[in-house]
């Protein structure tokens, strides 16, 4: 891999669509530094071993490829806008009813796109592009930050001040957690196992009402991204990428870069693990050997 400083882009989100296709949200670094809103939705094809790019009106903070017969990439921005991109073009899409609604996390859960809104609502997109909504209660004192769910569609949501909610099929309940730090990432690892990460290197393990702290000394920066791949938990932070070992230690993962880059996005699907930071895009089939895909 090359030095991460060589790319002219800055990357903000990424998603594995299938074994042959990746999507990332990007912006030219010179435009980002000048606060120019023009941005890109980029697609990597294994068959072509190349990137294509589509101009979009503003940077995207989250994106997913919605399952279905036609690929639809849903991309949300910090400015509160949502785009739906297909082979026919890009169209705006309305998720929430509140004018100030913005999406703070976006996931595919049980075959459907779920968006976590700043107005404490969880939005679910059906296969016809229609959104339904459910409100998080007992949330007036905190802000939701991240969500994930299992194949049954049961969700866990994390938020500021140590807040965790879990869905029970009838609504959401707020759990008691052994921390009061901001929690900003979630990854469901199994039928009754969920990991939550947050500020100061915080990492929690639990399910619904039961939570414990995974003690480690690997880093003290924010736990920005979590993904379960090959039976192991991978953890992204400003200090690089780590893997949780069976003895609960966090071991640094060597991406082959000249220096350990900040890792802000992880996505595991189709037997692939995508790791992405502001200045790199890397892909692995085993979590050990990495392919540099940085455009």
N, C-alpha and C positions, 0 to 999 in steps of 0.2 A: 504494500500500500504506500501511497505517497504521503507527504506531509499534509496535514489537514488544512494548512493555510493557502493551498494552491487553488482552491475552487473559487470562482467568482460569485457563487450563490450563498445564500443563508437559508437553511432548511428549518421548517417549523412543525411539520407533521408528516406521517408516513403510514402506509397500509399495504399489507400483502393481500392482493386480490385472489391469486392462485399461484401455482408453482412457476408460472411463466410471466406473471404481470405484477408489477409494483406501481404504486402511486405515491408521490411526495408533493408537498406544498413548498414552494420556494419563492425567493425574491433575489434579484441581483443585489449584491452587497452595497454597491454604490447608491442604489435607490433606497435601500433600507436605511443607510446612514443619513441620506438627505430627506428621509421621511416622505418619499414619493410613494403613493399607494399602489402603483402598478405591480402585479405579481404574476406567478406562474403556477399552473397545475401540470406536473411532469409525470410521464408514464414511461416505465422501463419495460421492454419486451425482451424475453430470453431469446426468442427466435432471431431477432435482429441484433441482440446484444447492444442496444442503443436506447437513448432517451429521446422522447418527443415532448413537446411543450405546448401548452394552450394558455394564451393570455387570459387573465382574470382581473377583475377591477380592484381587488384589495387583497392583502395577505390573509392566508387561512391559518387558523390556530389548531384546527382538528379536521380530519377527513377519514371517511370509510368508504368502502365499495359495498353497496347494498346487494345482498344476494337476489338472484332472479334470472330470468331468461335473458334479460338485457342488462348489461353492466351500467349501473348508475352510481356515480361517485358523489357523495354528499360531503360538502366542505363548508365549514363554518368559520367565521372570522370574529376577531375581537371587536369589530365595529357593529356586531349584532346581525350581520347579513348571513344568509345561507344560500348556497348554490347547489344545483343538481346538474351534473355534467353527464351527457351521454354522447354516443357517436353522432347524434344530430345537432349537438351544440350545448350551450350552457344556459340554464334558466334560473331565475331567482325562485326561492321556495320559502314559504312562511311556516315557521315552526310554532312559535308561541303567539298568544293573543296580546300580550303586553308590549307596548311600544318600546320599552326599555329592555326587553328580553334579549339576552345573549346566551350562547351555549358555552358552558365551561368544560364539558366532556362529551364525547361522542363514541359510541360502541355498537358493534353488532352482537346482540344477545339472542340466542335461540332463533336465529334466522331473521331477526328484525333489527332495524336501526333504532337505537335509543339515544336520546339527547338529554343531557342534564342542563336545565336552564338556571339562569341567575335569579329568577323569581321563585326559586325553590319548587319548580315543577319538573317532572320527568315526562318526556315526550316520546311516543312510540310511533314509528312510521310503518304503515301497512304496505302491501305489495302494489297498491294503486297510488302510492304517494300521499296518502292521507295521514294526518297526524292526530293522535289522541293524547290526552294529558292526565296526569295524576299528580296531586300535590303532596309534598313532604310536610307532615305536621311536626309539631314540637321542634321547630327550626327557627323561631323568631330571633334567637340570640346568636345564630351562627350562619355561615354561608356554605352551601354544598360546593364541593370541588371536583369530585371524581366518582365514577360508578363502574361496576362490572356485574356480570350475572352468569348463571350456569345454564346448562342446556334445557332446564325446566323453565327458564325465564325468571327465576327468583334473583332479585338484585340485592347488592350491597352498595351503599353510598357513603362516602367519606366527606368530611367538611372541616371547617376551622374549629379551633378550640377543642380538639379531640372528639368531634362528633362522628358517630357511625350510625347509620340506619340500615335495617334489613327488611326485605319484603317477605311476607308470609302468605302471599296469595290473596289476602284480604285488604292489604294496605301496607303501610310502613311503620315500624316501631323503632324507637331510638334506643340504642344499646348503651350500657355503661362501659367506658373504656379506661384503661390504666394510664392515660396520658391526657394532657390538656393542650398539646401542641397542635398546630394546623396539620391536618391530614389531607394529602393532595394526590394520592394514587391508590388504585385498587386493582387486585388481580385475583380472580377465582381460580383455585388450584384443584378443586375436587368437589365432590358432592357435599362435604362438610368441612371444607378447608378454604379459607380466604386469607390473603395477605393485604395489609394496608401500610402505606408508607407516608412519610411527611417530613416536617422540618427537623433540622438537627440530626439527620441520619436515622430518624425514627422508623422502625419496622415492627409491625404487629402481626401476630398470627392468631386466627380464631375463626369463629362462625357464630352468627347471630349474637347471642348475649355473652359468649365466652371469648375473652381476649387476653393474650399475654404479650409481653414485650420480648422481641428477639434482641438480646444484648449483643453488641458487636463494637469493634473499634476500627472498622475499615475506613470510615469517613464521617464527617460531621456536617456536610452540606445537605441540602434537601434531597430526599428520596423522590426523584422526579418521575420515574417510570418503573413499572413492574410487569413481568410476563413470565408465564410458566411454559417451559419448552423442554422436551425430552425428559420430563420428570423432575426438572430442577427449576428453582426460581431464579430469574435474572433480574438484577436491580440496576437501574440507571441513575446516575447522579452527576453533579458538576465535577466530581473527581474521577469519572469514568464509569465503566461497566463492571459489575461484580456478579458472582454466582454464589448462591447460598449452598453450602456444603452440608452433608448429613450431621456434622457436629455443630451446626449453627454458626460456623464462621463464614465470613464473606470473603471469597477469594477474587482478586482482580482478574478480569478476562482480558487477555492480550489480543487486541484488534489488529496488531501489526502496524500501527501508526507510529510516527516519530515521537509522539507524546500522547499521553492518555487524554482523549478529548472528552468534553462534557457530553453525556448521553441523556437526551431529554425525551426520546420516544422509543418504545419497544413494541413490536407486534409479532406474535407467533401465529402462523396459520399454514396449512398445506405442507407441513413438514419443513417449514422455513422459519428462521428467526431474523427479523429486520431490526437493526439497531441504527438509530439516527440521532445526530446532534446538530447544532447550528452549522457545523462546517464539514460534516461527513455523512455518507450513507453506506452501510455495510450489511452484507447478507451472509447467513450461515445455514448449513444443513445439519450441523452437529453441535453448534455452540462453541466449538474449538477452532476450526479453520474458517477464516472469513474471506469473503470476496469484496474487494473495494468497488463499489458502484457509484462513487461520488462523481457527478457530472462536472 
